[in-house]
Amino acid sequence: MTKQHLADYTIAVLGAGAVGRSVAADCKLAGNQVRLFDLPEFAGESLKDLDKTGIEIQGFELGKYNFKRNGIAKFDLVSDDLAEVVAGVQIILVAVPSVGHQTFFERLVPLLEDGQIIHIIPDNFGSLRLRKVLRETRPDVDVIVGGWSSAPYGTRIVKEAGIDTKRVFLRYRAVSLRGASLPSTDQEAFLKSTEHIGCFDSVTFGDGPVGGKTVLDVGFSNVNPTLHCPGTILGAAVMENYGRVFGGNDKSDFSIYSHVYTESVSAVQYSFYQEEIELAKKIGVDIARYPKETFYSRSNILGPEYMGDGASAPFDEQFPMAFGTGPFSIQDRYVTEDIPVGCHIYHELGQKFGVKTPVIDSIITLGSAMVGIDFDQTGVTLKELGIGHLDRAELLDYLENGNYKEEA
């Protein structure tokens, strides 16, 4: 694939956080035409000076095949005018936390054009939300919608003395990602389109994208709730004491991977994963499969994403790649996003389809107590995703074929 070929594709990136900046810069350095957008209420900070400075990619960029690409990317357009950003583009990348999906989708849908392909990175059940908005407001627009189990890399915005440096630090690059379209009848075109998106190059030239069995598969295959929630909840004491009573430790070095994960934590994470597997089986979809031993390491099931099968960082060794990834407070997206979205959706699916989820439920209960938010009341519901009233056969028909039965 040549840069000239990628230059034929204009990419609109929605969201200017760590993932949004990273995929935008990566696409531009690969050769795409790139437009970067953020909501006006955030753009004063998130887009400030980016039209002048661009974004620099730096970091370890670890990966099985040694794929690296760094440098300073200057964008073709930086704007808080969504209509200007998405007009005429072939591909739209939605790279915002799931808590912002609804707001972005409500503003995006009126502007969509026939033939556009929307990738949600990561999906986190966003495809269901987007299709619901489309169904309710623009049912006739012909677009492809899908999402991914993860972003193409672990990335952070680099700050110095509290100031945004306009740099992102990539810790690793994925060699394979799991994606799916809604409905699955669009999947071939959806996965094929990654060949035209520069930020997927490490995947395209690595082991390639994997098609999930519906977007529910992609939701179950998101490793964040499985890793982040038990790790943060069970490691809260270590996190809060690190750099406080643990002498000589710099709090900014903390990582649940490097400083919390143990055999006991892994046992909880594996049990959490087994509940997800039972949900997938009962519904009739799938989930990314990992052998039990993969959980029992510091790299856990994140390791195979960038180093392939067999990746393992032993508990009796340190894991420098993860240093400084946090979280540094219980009020972090590892809890405040991953519990009310991932965990709560698993809980509701368990109730609907008769699958017990005691480990997942315990994480919701403990997380609610620790942050002072009742996630049972505030968590994302199946009704919000538009699937609460569907039985198993109706749900699968919708996911696979796009046939949606309206609520009576």
C-alpha positions as CSV (number, residue, x, y, z in Angstrom):
1,M,0.0,0.0,0.0
2,T,1.5,3.3,-1.0
3,K,1.1,6.7,0.6
4,Q,-0.4,7.9,-2.7
5,H,-3.1,5.3,-2.3
6,L,-3.9,6.4,1.3
7,A,-3.9,10.0,0.2
8,D,-7.0,9.2,-1.9
9,Y,-8.9,8.8,1.4
10,T,-9.9,11.6,3.6
11,I,-10.4,10.7,7.2
12,A,-12.5,12.6,9.7
13,V,-11.4,12.0,13.3
14,L,-13.9,12.9,16.0
15,G,-12.5,13.5,19.4
16,A,-9.1,15.1,20.4
17,G,-8.2,13.1,23.5
18,A,-5.3,10.6,23.6
19,V,-6.9,8.1,21.1
20,G,-8.3,10.8,18.8
21,R,-5.0,12.7,18.6
22,S,-3.1,9.4,18.1
23,V,-5.2,8.0,15.3
24,A,-5.4,11.4,13.6
25,A,-1.6,11.9,13.7
26,D,-0.9,8.3,12.6
27,C,-3.3,8.5,9.7
28,K,-1.7,11.7,8.5
29,L,1.9,10.4,8.8
30,A,0.7,7.4,6.8
31,G,-0.5,9.5,4.0
32,N,-4.2,10.1,4.6
33,Q,-5.9,13.5,4.3
34,V,-7.0,14.1,7.9
35,R,-9.5,16.4,9.5
36,L,-9.7,16.6,13.3
37,F,-12.8,17.6,15.2
38,D,-13.8,18.1,18.8
39,L,-17.0,19.5,20.4
40,P,-17.1,23.3,20.8
41,E,-17.4,22.9,24.5
42,F,-14.1,21.1,24.7
43,A,-12.3,22.5,21.6
44,G,-11.0,25.6,23.4
45,E,-8.6,23.3,25.2
46,S,-8.4,20.1,23.2
47,L,-7.8,21.8,19.8
48,K,-5.9,24.8,21.0
49,D,-3.0,25.6,18.7
50,L,-3.1,22.1,17.0
51,D,-3.6,23.9,13.6
52,K,-0.1,25.4,14.2
53,T,1.7,22.6,16.1
54,G,0.2,19.4,14.8
55,I,0.7,16.3,17.0
56,E,3.9,14.5,17.5
57,I,4.0,10.7,17.9
58,Q,6.7,9.3,20.1
59,G,7.1,6.3,22.4
60,F,8.1,2.7,22.7
61,E,5.7,1.6,19.9
62,L,6.3,-2.0,21.0
63,G,4.9,-4.7,18.8
64,K,5.7,-8.2,17.5
65,Y,6.7,-7.0,14.0
66,N,8.7,-3.9,15.0
67,F,6.3,-1.6,13.1
68,K,7.0,2.0,14.1
69,R,6.0,5.4,12.7
70,N,6.7,8.6,14.5
71,G,7.1,12.3,13.7
72,I,5.0,15.5,13.6
73,A,1.7,15.4,11.8
74,K,0.1,18.6,10.5
75,F,-3.6,18.2,9.8
76,D,-5.5,19.3,6.8
77,L,-8.2,20.8,9.0
78,V,-8.7,21.3,12.7
79,S,-12.1,22.6,13.6
80,D,-15.1,22.5,16.0
81,D,-17.4,22.7,13.0
82,L,-18.6,19.2,12.6
83,A,-20.4,19.8,9.3
84,E,-17.2,21.2,7.8
85,V,-15.2,18.2,9.1
86,V,-17.3,15.4,7.8
87,A,-18.5,16.9,4.5
88,G,-17.4,14.6,1.7
89,V,-15.2,12.4,3.7
90,Q,-15.2,8.6,3.0
91,I,-14.3,7.4,6.5
92,I,-15.2,8.7,9.9
93,L,-13.3,7.6,13.0
94,V,-15.1,8.2,16.3
95,A,-12.4,8.1,19.0
96,V,-14.1,9.3,22.2
97,P,-14.9,7.6,25.5
98,S,-18.2,5.8,25.5
99,V,-19.7,8.3,27.9
100,G,-19.5,10.8,25.1
101,H,-20.9,8.6,22.3
102,Q,-24.5,9.8,22.5
103,T,-23.6,13.5,22.3
104,F,-21.3,12.9,19.3
105,F,-23.8,10.7,17.5
106,E,-26.7,13.0,17.9
107,R,-24.7,15.8,16.3
108,L,-23.1,13.5,13.6
109,V,-26.2,11.7,12.3
110,P,-27.9,14.7,10.7
111,L,-24.7,15.3,8.7
112,L,-24.0,11.8,7.4
113,E,-23.8,11.1,3.7
114,D,-24.6,7.9,1.8
115,G,-21.6,5.7,1.4
116,Q,-19.6,6.9,4.5
117,I,-18.0,4.3,6.8
118,I,-18.0,4.9,10.5
119,H,-15.4,3.2,12.7
120,I,-15.9,3.5,16.5
121,I,-12.6,3.1,18.3
122,P,-13.2,1.3,20.7
123,D,-16.8,0.3,20.0
124,N,-17.8,-0.3,23.6
125,F,-21.4,-0.9,22.4
126,G,-21.3,2.4,20.5
127,S,-22.5,0.8,17.3
128,L,-25.7,-0.1,18.9
129,R,-26.2,3.5,20.1
130,L,-25.4,4.9,16.7
131,R,-27.8,2.6,14.9
132,K,-30.5,3.6,17.4
133,V,-30.0,7.3,16.6
134,L,-29.9,6.5,12.9
135,R,-33.1,4.4,13.1
136,E,-34.9,7.2,15.0
137,T,-33.8,10.2,13.0
138,R,-32.4,9.2,9.6
139,P,-33.4,5.7,8.7
140,D,-32.8,6.1,5.0
141,V,-29.2,7.2,5.0
142,D,-27.0,4.4,3.7
143,V,-23.8,4.2,5.8
144,I,-21.7,1.4,7.2
145,V,-21.3,1.3,11.0
146,G,-18.9,-0.8,13.0
147,G,-16.4,-0.8,15.8
148,W,-13.4,-2.3,17.4
149,S,-12.6,-4.1,20.6
150,S,-9.7,-1.8,21.3
151,A,-7.7,1.2,19.9
152,P,-4.7,0.3,17.7
153,Y,-2.3,1.2,20.6
154,G,-1.9,2.1,24.2
155,T,-1.4,5.8,24.2
156,R,-1.3,8.8,26.5
157,I,-1.1,12.6,26.0
158,V,2.3,13.9,27.1
159,K,2.2,16.8,29.6
160,E,5.0,18.8,31.1
161,A,4.5,20.7,34.3
162,G,0.8,20.4,33.7
163,I,1.0,21.8,30.2
164,D,-0.2,20.0,27.0
165,T,3.0,19.3,24.9
166,K,1.0,18.4,21.8
167,R,2.7,15.0,21.9
168,V,1.3,11.5,22.3
169,F,3.3,8.6,23.7
170,L,2.5,5.2,22.1
171,R,3.5,2.3,24.4
172,Y,2.6,-0.4,22.0
173,R,1.0,-1.0,18.6
174,A,-1.5,-3.8,18.1
175,V,-0.7,-6.5,15.6
176,S,-4.4,-7.6,15.4
177,L,-7.7,-6.2,16.4
178,R,-11.2,-7.6,16.5
179,G,-13.9,-5.7,14.7
180,A,-17.5,-6.1,13.5
181,S,-20.2,-4.1,11.7
182,L,-23.8,-3.7,12.6
183,P,-25.4,-5.5,10.8
184,S,-22.9,-8.3,10.1
185,T,-23.9,-8.2,6.4
186,D,-21.6,-5.1,6.1
187,Q,-18.7,-6.8,7.7
188,E,-16.6,-7.6,4.6
189,A,-16.7,-4.0,3.5
190,F,-16.1,-2.7,7.0
191,L,-13.0,-4.8,7.6
192,K,-11.7,-4.2,4.1
193,S,-11.8,-0.4,4.7
194,T,-9.0,-0.7,7.2
195,E,-6.6,-1.0,4.3
196,H,-7.4,2.7,3.6
197,I,-6.9,3.9,7.1
198,G,-3.3,4.7,8.1
199,C,-3.8,4.1,11.9
200,F,-4.5,0.4,11.2
201,D,-1.2,-0.2,9.3
202,S,0.4,-2.1,12.2
203,V,-2.7,-4.4,12.1
204,T,-2.9,-4.6,8.3
205,F,0.8,-5.4,8.0
206,G,0.7,-7.6,11.2
207,D,-1.7,-10.5,11.8
208,G,-4.6,-8.6,10.3
209,P,-8.1,-7.6,11.6
210,V,-10.3,-10.4,12.9
211,G,-14.0,-10.3,12.3
212,G,-16.1,-10.7,15.4
213,K,-19.4,-12.6,15.4
214,T,-21.6,-9.5,15.6
215,V,-20.8,-6.3,17.5
216,L,-21.8,-8.0,20.8
217,D,-18.7,-10.2,20.3
218,V,-16.6,-7.0,19.9
219,G,-18.2,-5.6,23.1
220,F,-17.4,-8.8,25.1
221,S,-13.8,-8.9,23.6
222,N,-13.0,-5.4,24.9
223,V,-10.3,-6.3,27.5
224,N,-10.7,-3.1,29.5
225,P,-13.5,-4.1,31.9
226,T,-11.9,-7.5,32.4
227,L,-8.5,-6.0,33.2
228,H,-9.2,-2.6,34.6
229,C,-12.1,-3.2,36.9
230,P,-10.8,-6.0,39.1
231,G,-7.2,-4.6,38.9
232,T,-8.2,-1.2,40.1
233,I,-10.8,-2.3,42.7
234,L,-8.5,-5.0,44.2
235,G,-5.5,-2.8,43.9
236,A,-7.0,0.4,45.4
237,A,-4.9,0.2,48.6
238,V,-1.7,-0.2,46.6
239,M,-2.7,2.7,44.3
240,E,-3.5,5.1,47.1
241,N,-0.5,4.2,49.2
242,Y,2.0,4.3,46.3
243,G,4.3,7.3,46.7
244,R,2.6,8.0,50.0
245,V,3.8,5.4,52.5
246,F,5.8,3.2,50.1
247,G,9.1,5.0,50.6
248,G,11.0,6.1,47.5
249,N,8.2,5.4,45.0
250,D,7.2,8.1,42.5
251,K,3.4,8.0,42.2
252,S,3.7,8.9,38.5
253,D,5.3,5.5,37.9
254,F,2.3,3.5,39.2
255,S,0.6,0.9,37.1
256,I,-1.9,-1.8,38.0
257,Y,-0.1,-4.1,35.6
258,S,3.3,-3.5,37.2
259,H,2.3,-3.1,40.8
260,V,-1.0,-4.7,41.5
261,Y,-1.4,-7.8,39.3
262,T,-0.8,-11.1,41.2
263,E,-2.0,-14.6,41.0
264,S,-5.1,-13.8,43.2
265,V,-6.0,-10.8,41.1
266,S,-5.7,-12.9,37.9
267,A,-8.0,-15.5,39.4
268,V,-10.7,-12.9,39.7
269,Q,-10.0,-11.6,36.2
270,Y,-10.2,-15.1,34.8
271,S,-13.5,-15.7,36.6
272,F,-14.9,-12.4,35.3
273,Y,-13.9,-13.6,31.8
274,Q,-15.6,-16.9,32.3
275,E,-18.9,-15.1,33.0
276,E,-18.5,-13.2,29.7
277,I,-17.9,-16.4,27.9
278,E,-21.1,-17.9,29.3
279,L,-23.0,-14.7,28.2
280,A,-21.7,-15.0,24.7
281,K,-22.6,-18.7,24.5
282,K,-26.1,-18.2,25.8
283,I,-26.8,-15.3,23.3
284,G,-25.2,-17.2,20.4
285,V,-22.2,-14.9,19.7
286,D,-18.5,-15.3,20.4
287,I,-15.7,-13.6,22.2
288,A,-11.9,-13.4,21.8
289,R,-10.5,-16.6,23.3
290,Y,-7.5,-16.8,25.6
291,P,-6.1,-19.8,27.4
292,K,-6.2,-19.6,31.2
293,E,-2.5,-19.3,31.6
294,T,-2.5,-16.0,29.6
295,F,-4.3,-14.3,32.5
296,Y,-1.5,-15.3,35.0
297,S,1.1,-12.7,34.0
298,R,1.7,-9.0,34.3
299,S,0.9,-8.5,30.7
300,N,-2.3,-10.6,31.1
301,I,-4.5,-10.7,28.0
302,L,-3.2,-7.4,26.8
303,G,0.1,-9.0,25.8
304,P,-1.3,-11.0,22.8
305,E,-2.7,-7.8,21.4
306,Y,0.7,-6.4,20.5
307,M,3.1,-9.4,20.9
308,G,0.9,-12.2,19.6
309,D,0.0,-15.5,21.2
310,G,2.2,-16.7,24.0
311,A,3.1,-13.2,25.3
312,S,3.7,-13.3,29.0
313,A,5.5,-11.0,31.6
314,P,6.1,-13.2,34.7
315,F,4.9,-12.0,38.1
316,D,8.4,-12.2,39.5
317,E,9.7,-9.7,36.9
318,Q,8.8,-6.1,36.4
319,F,6.8,-4.8,33.4
320,P,8.4,-1.5,32.4
321,M,6.1,-1.0,29.4
322,A,3.2,-0.3,31.7
323,F,5.0,2.1,34.1
324,G,3.1,5.3,34.6
325,T,-0.2,4.1,33.0
326,G,-2.0,4.3,36.4
327,P,-4.8,4.7,37.3
328,F,-3.8,7.2,40.0
329,S,-7.2,7.7,41.6
330,I,-10.3,5.6,42.1
331,Q,-12.1,8.4,40.2
332,D,-10.7,7.2,36.9
333,R,-12.2,5.9,33.7
334,Y,-10.9,2.4,34.7
335,V,-13.8,2.5,37.2
336,T,-16.1,5.4,36.2
337,E,-16.4,4.3,32.5
338,D,-15.6,0.6,32.5
339,I,-18.1,-0.3,35.3
340,P,-21.2,1.6,34.2
341,V,-20.7,0.6,30.6
342,G,-19.0,-2.8,30.2
343,C,-19.8,-4.3,33.6
344,H,-23.4,-3.0,33.8
345,I,-24.3,-4.2,30.3
346,Y,-22.9,-7.6,31.1
347,H,-25.0,-7.6,34.3
348,E,-28.2,-6.7,32.4
349,L,-27.5,-9.3,29.7
350,G,-27.1,-11.9,32.4
351,Q,-30.4,-11.0,33.9
352,K,-32.1,-11.0,30.6
353,F,-30.7,-14.3,29.4
354,G,-30.5,-16.2,32.7
355,V,-26.7,-16.2,33.2
356,K,-25.4,-15.6,36.7
357,T,-22.6,-13.0,36.9
358,P,-21.6,-12.9,40.6
359,V,-18.0,-11.7,40.0
360,I,-19.1,-8.9,37.7
361,D,-21.9,-8.0,40.1
362,S,-19.4,-7.8,43.0
363,I,-17.3,-5.4,41.0
364,I,-20.3,-3.1,40.4
365,T,-21.1,-3.2,44.1
366,L,-17.6,-2.5,45.3
367,G,-17.0,0.2,42.7
368,S,-20.2,1.9,43.6
369,A,-19.2,2.1,47.2
370,M,-15.7,3.3,46.5
371,V,-16.6,6.2,44.2
372,G,-19.9,7.0,45.8
373,I,-22.0,6.4,42.6
374,D,-24.7,3.8,42.4
375,F,-23.8,2.2,39.1
376,D,-26.8,-0.1,39.3
377,Q,-28.9,3.1,38.9
378,T,-26.6,5.1,36.5
379,G,-25.2,2.2,34.4
380,V,-25.9,1.9,30.7
381,T,-29.1,-0.1,30.1
382,L,-30.1,-2.5,27.2
383,K,-33.0,-0.1,26.6
384,E,-30.6,2.7,25.9
385,L,-28.9,0.5,23.3
386,G,-32.3,-0.3,21.8
387,I,-32.1,-4.0,22.5
388,G,-33.9,-4.4,25.8
389,H,-37.1,-5.7,24.4
390,L,-35.6,-8.2,21.9
391,D,-35.6,-11.9,22.6
392,R,-32.6,-14.0,21.6
393,A,-33.8,-14.8,18.0
394,E,-34.8,-11.2,17.4
395,L,-31.5,-9.9,18.8
396,L,-29.5,-12.2,16.6
397,D,-31.5,-11.3,13.5
398,Y,-30.9,-7.6,14.2
399,L,-27.2,-8.0,14.8
400,E,-26.6,-10.3,11.9
401,N,-29.1,-9.1,9.3
402,G,-30.2,-5.7,10.4
403,N,-33.9,-6.7,10.8
404,Y,-35.1,-4.7,13.8
405,K,-38.4,-5.4,15.6
406,E,-39.8,-2.3,17.1
407,E,-41.0,-2.4,20.7
408,A,-44.7,-3.0,21.0
